[in-house]
């Protein structure tokens, strides 16, 4: 099902433009939902618009969000003119925003080559005088273009809120005033705090009596890891099968069900095919796309969860499930200083898979999320304060 984007600002004030959500990844979408909820708690009359990717693919899953094309389409870049087919005068639309906020995630890293996004953020800075970057992982940038563009963004930024200390250092290195750089957390955690607002949303419900082990596989290749994602997934599944006795194993992901875009389910099916017939009989691969509300519920559905994706592991822990994150991505520094850091397994060989399975199985039962996440949970207050201050600054 396709979803038509908005063509103008809805009623309300102040006008807040949230940018850079990759909606096909339900972790990103969870951030967008959580940020809008937080904004409306502090400014109930605010008009919030999301300049997001994937609007035509999954926009129908989020009727509460006002969606427009992504910022680089609205404004163009030094390489591409603005998209005039959308029916929106992009530069005029962005210029009418009271706040432009680049929402969190891990895209601001040189390895992702986010050149169009960076250039669009620089153009937005020039239009509105300054933007904010909130809930970000920010890597080290060496390319001259990126460093020059970031200087233009960071020196006029209103606030920079990062998810880990390394990102804070990177922000300062790229030109941000240390006084506006804050160590916060991932905004998706606010979905947990505000869950009672909409407890029944989502389109693919997990089994009400889910048993066994949940496993989240990923097609995403991190530098230094094997590009054979099916092989990596198969090793993890083999370790989980061996450790879990005869329990069922359910494979799902926060990035699946969209051909040629979010295809963790394709990798999962290929990984299952590498297993023995007995192993294949115990595994179910969940079909279709899971949205942010689905992922919120699937993350807490199983007593044990091993995830190769960041947000399922985080949202599980935030709901009392002692998950294990099997990931070599540098963004795991997010968990530094919290008990959850000890539940991150780095590596992709059979030994790493066995460590992850041994740590997760058997599940220890629900625990206090604040005990499990520690400072990661406590820093949500920093996010809330930064958002409140930004909104107070625009009346």
C-alpha positions, 0 to 999 in steps of 0.5 A: 500500500502506498501513502501520499505525503503532505503538501504543506504545514498542518495547523499548529505552532511551533512548526517542528521539522524532523528529518532523516528517518529511514522508515523502512527500518522500524528502529528509525521509525520508533525514534520518529514516533517517540520524538513526536510524542515527546514534543507533544508532551512539552508543546501539545499544539506543535505542528510536527512534520517528518521529512523521511525516507520510505514514505511511499513504502511504509507511510500507511503504517504511521497515520499519526505522522505527517510525512513529506519527502526527505530533506535532500529531496525537498532542498536538493544538494550540490549534485541534484536539484530539488524534487519539483514533482512532489507538489511542495516548494521545498526551500519555502516549506523548510524556511517556515519551520521554527525548528529543524531537528535531524533525528537520531540514528547511526547514519552520520558516519563516513562509511555510510557516505551520507553526503547528500544528507549532510549537504541537505542539513547544511542547506537547511542551516542556511535557510533557518539559521541553525538546526539541531542534531539529536540522539545521534551517533557521529563518527570521525570524518576525514573527507574535506567536503564532509568536514567543511560542511559539518563546520557550517552545520555545527558552528550554528547548531542549537543543540547536539545530543549524542548517544555515546561519548565518542560521538560527542568528541566527534561533534566537537572535532567537527566544529560544535561548541562543547557547551551545546553537546549533550550525552543522552540516549536513544529516543526510542526508549521514550516509546517504552515510557509512553507506551500506554498512549497506544498499547495496541498499535501494530499490525503483526502481533507476536503469539500471546504464548510465545515460547523458546528463543527469539533471534534477530538476524541482519543483512547489514555488513559492518566493516571488519565483519563477514559479508556472508550474512547467511553464513553468519546467521546460520552459525548463530542459529546453530548455536541457539538450536544447540543451546535451547534443547527442543524449544522453538526458535523464531526469527524476525527483524526490525528491517524486513519485508521490503524487497531490495531495501529491508531484507533481513528476512531474505538473509534469515531464510537463506541462513535456515537453508544452511541448517540440518533438516532437524534444525529447520523444523524448529525454526519459524521465520516471521514473514512481512514487514514489522513496523515500530509498534510490532517491533516494540511488542516482538522485542518483549515476546520471548523469554530469550532474545539474541539480536544482530540489530540494535533496536530490538535488543535495546527495546527488549532490555527496556521492557525487562528482557535481558537480551544479547546484542551480537554486533561488531558495529562501533555504535555499541559504545552506546552501552558503555558504562551500563550493565548491558555492555556486558551483554554485547558480543563482538565477532561473527565466528562460531565462538562468538555465536556460542557465547551469545547463545550461552549468555541468552539461554536460558532466559533469566526472566523479567528484570528491572529495566533500569537495573539492566540499562543503568545510565543508558536509561537514566540519560533519557532525562537529558533528552527530555530536557534538551527537547524541552529547552529547544521548544521553550526557545521558540515559544 
